[in-house]
């Protein structure tokens, strides 16, 4: 688990090193100015209906992305973004989770038991993002999300033990940046805070590794975002 989290941190650091350069290229131009300091297209000789059509076509209203780093903690997800208007995006993130973690419990005396608990299930996040860019889902962003999930907890250390089903609800607020690179490659990253509650099972807060608690635990936890995909 330590090696996975070390690799996860290195990849996130590399993504944030790359993102500022990509975001600078995707930044919205100043009023009356095109990227690179060129005059507005309408001031250029020969600019007509074809040029206007190409400018409108550059806006990307849909994006589909995946988080490859989630594979290392048992989180499999797809991010779908739809922009009904410039700067405003609705985000749907269905996901499937499968994580195994060591749980340590005590009966109140000196007796302590440690066993492996398997958590499987899935859910979805429904959120909103405000983007500063004008090419679609690009630029710096901020927005809230609603978190919903249903899971099953089971272990193989106790013969005959039954699986326990539980649900998790919560909300999160994220901030970060995303770039749309021609012809439509998307890369982004960020971080946020989430607050979650579990129902139907004992609270595992403080008993699981951070990577597992972010997925199936309760309480206030940090979250890290990284995504790659395409926009159209």
C-alpha positions in Angstrom: 0.0 0.0 0.0 2.9 2.4 0.8 4.4 1.8 -2.6 1.0 2.5 -4.3 0.6 5.8 -2.4 4.2 6.8 -3.2 3.6 6.1 -6.9 0.2 8.0 -6.6 2.0 11.0 -5.1 4.7 11.1 -7.7 2.2 10.9 -10.6 0.1 13.7 -9.0 3.2 15.9 -8.6 4.1 15.3 -12.3 0.6 16.2 -13.4 0.6 19.5 -11.5 4.0 20.3 -12.9 2.6 20.0 -16.4 -0.8 21.6 -15.9 0.2 25.2 -15.4 1.9 25.3 -18.8 -1.1 23.6 -20.5 -3.5 25.9 -18.7 -1.6 29.0 -19.8 -2.1 27.9 -23.4 -5.8 27.4 -22.7 -6.4 30.6 -20.8 -9.2 32.9 -22.0 -7.8 35.8 -24.2 -8.3 39.3 -23.1 -11.4 41.1 -24.6 -10.8 42.0 -28.2 -7.7 39.9 -28.4 -7.0 36.4 -29.7 -4.5 33.9 -28.1 -0.9 34.9 -28.8 -1.8 38.6 -29.2 -3.3 38.4 -32.6 -6.1 40.8 -33.5 -9.7 39.6 -33.5 -10.5 37.3 -36.4 -13.0 39.7 -37.8 -10.1 42.2 -38.3 -8.2 39.9 -40.5 -8.6 40.1 -44.3 -10.7 37.4 -45.8 -12.4 36.5 -42.5 -16.0 35.6 -43.2 -18.7 33.1 -42.4 -16.3 30.2 -42.6 -14.0 31.7 -40.0 -17.0 32.4 -37.7 -18.1 28.8 -38.0 -14.7 27.5 -37.2 -14.5 29.7 -34.1 -17.9 28.4 -32.8 -16.9 24.8 -33.6 -13.8 25.1 -31.3 -16.0 25.1 -28.2 -16.2 21.5 -26.7 -19.5 20.8 -25.0 -18.8 17.2 -24.0 -15.9 15.4 -22.4 -15.2 11.8 -21.3 -12.3 11.2 -19.0 -10.8 8.4 -16.8 -8.6 8.5 -13.7 -5.8 6.0 -14.3 -4.4 6.6 -10.8 -7.6 5.2 -9.2 -6.7 1.7 -10.5 -4.0 1.5 -7.8 -6.5 1.9 -4.9 -9.4 -0.2 -6.4 -11.4 2.8 -7.8 -12.7 2.4 -11.3 -14.5 5.4 -12.7 -15.5 7.4 -15.8 -16.1 11.1 -15.7 -18.7 12.6 -18.1 -19.0 16.3 -18.5 -21.6 18.3 -20.3 -21.5 22.1 -20.8 -24.9 23.5 -21.6 -23.4 26.9 -21.6 -19.9 28.4 -21.6 -18.1 28.1 -18.2 -20.9 25.9 -16.7 -20.5 22.1 -16.6 -22.6 19.2 -15.2 -20.5 16.3 -14.2 -21.5 12.6 -13.7 -19.0 10.2 -12.3 -20.2 6.5 -12.0 -17.7 4.3 -10.3 -17.1 0.7 -9.0 -14.9 0.2 -6.0 -13.1 -2.9 -4.7 -10.7 -2.5 -1.8 -9.2 -4.8 0.8 -7.9 -3.4 4.1 -6.8 -4.6 7.5 -9.2 -3.7 10.3 -8.2 -3.7 13.9 -10.9 -4.0 16.6 -10.9 -4.2 20.4 -13.5 -5.5 22.8 -12.6 -2.8 25.4 -10.0 -4.9 27.2 -6.5 -5.9 26.2 -7.9 -8.2 23.5 -7.3 -6.9 20.0 -8.1 -8.7 16.7 -6.8 -7.8 13.3 -8.4 -9.2 10.1 -8.8 -8.3 6.4 -12.1 -6.8 5.3 -13.2 -6.7 1.7 -15.3 -3.8 0.5 -17.0 -4.0 -2.9 -19.7 -1.9 -4.5 -20.2 1.3 -6.4 -22.1 4.5 -6.8 -22.0 7.8 -8.5 -21.1 11.5 -8.1 -23.2 14.2 -9.5 -21.6 17.6 -9.5 -21.2 21.1 -11.0 -18.1 22.9 -12.1 -17.4 26.5 -13.1 -14.6 26.7 -15.7 -12.7 29.9 -16.4 -11.8 28.9 -20.0 -13.7 29.4 -23.2 -12.8 26.3 -25.1 -15.2 24.1 -23.1 -14.1 22.1 -19.9 -10.8 24.0 -19.7 -9.2 26.5 -17.4 -9.3 26.6 -13.6 -12.4 25.1 -12.0 -14.3 25.0 -8.7 -17.5 23.1 -7.8 -19.5 20.9 -5.4 -20.5 17.3 -5.8 -23.1 14.9 -4.3 -21.7 11.5 -3.4 -23.8 8.3 -3.3 -22.7 4.7 -2.9 -23.8 1.2 -1.8 -21.2 -1.4 -0.6 -20.8 -4.9 0.8 -18.3 -5.6 3.6 -17.1 -9.2 4.1 -14.0 -11.1 5.3 -12.5 -14.4 4.7 -10.8 -14.8 8.1 -14.0 -15.9 9.9 -15.7 -19.1 8.5 -19.4 -18.7 8.1 -19.4 -14.9 8.5 -22.1 -13.1 6.6 -21.5 -10.1 4.3 -22.9 -6.8 5.5 -24.4 -4.2 3.2 -24.2 -0.5 3.9 -24.7 2.8 2.1 -22.7 5.9 2.0 -23.8 9.5 1.3 -21.9 12.8 1.3 -20.8 15.9 -0.5 -17.5 17.3 -1.7 -16.0 20.6 -3.0 -13.1 20.4 -5.5 -10.8 23.0 -7.1 -8.3 22.4 -9.8 -7.4 23.0 -13.5 -8.0 21.3 -16.8 -6.7 21.8 -20.3 -8.1 20.9 -23.7 -5.3 20.4 -26.2 -6.1 20.3 -29.9 -7.7 18.4 -31.4 -9.5 17.4 -28.2 -7.1 15.7 -25.7 -8.1 16.5 -22.1 -5.9 16.4 -19.0 -6.7 17.8 -15.6 -6.1 17.6 -11.9 -7.0 19.1 -8.6 -7.9 18.4 -5.0 -10.8 18.8 -2.6 -12.4 17.9 0.7 -15.3 15.4 1.2 -17.7 14.8 4.1 -19.3 11.4 4.1 -21.6 9.3 6.3 -22.1 5.5 6.3 -25.4 3.8 7.2 -25.9 0.1 8.1 -22.5 -0.8 9.4 -20.2 0.2 12.2 -18.1 3.3 11.6 -14.7 2.3 10.3 -13.3 5.8 10.8 -9.7 5.6 12.0 -9.5 1.9 11.4 -8.7 1.8 7.7 -5.8 3.1 5.6 -6.5 6.5 4.1 -7.0 5.1 0.6 -9.8 2.8 1.8 -11.4 5.5 4.0 -11.7 7.9 1.1 -13.6 5.2 -0.8 -15.9 3.6 1.8 -15.3 5.4 5.1 -17.0 8.3 6.9 -15.8 11.6 8.1 -13.9 14.5 6.5 -11.2 13.3 4.1 -9.0 14.9 1.4 -9.4 13.8 -2.2 -7.1 14.1 -5.2 -8.2 14.4 -8.8 -6.4 13.4 -12.0 -8.1 12.8 -15.3 -7.2 12.1 -19.0 -9.6 11.7 -21.9 -11.2 13.5 -24.8 -13.5 16.4 -25.5 -15.8 17.0 -28.5 
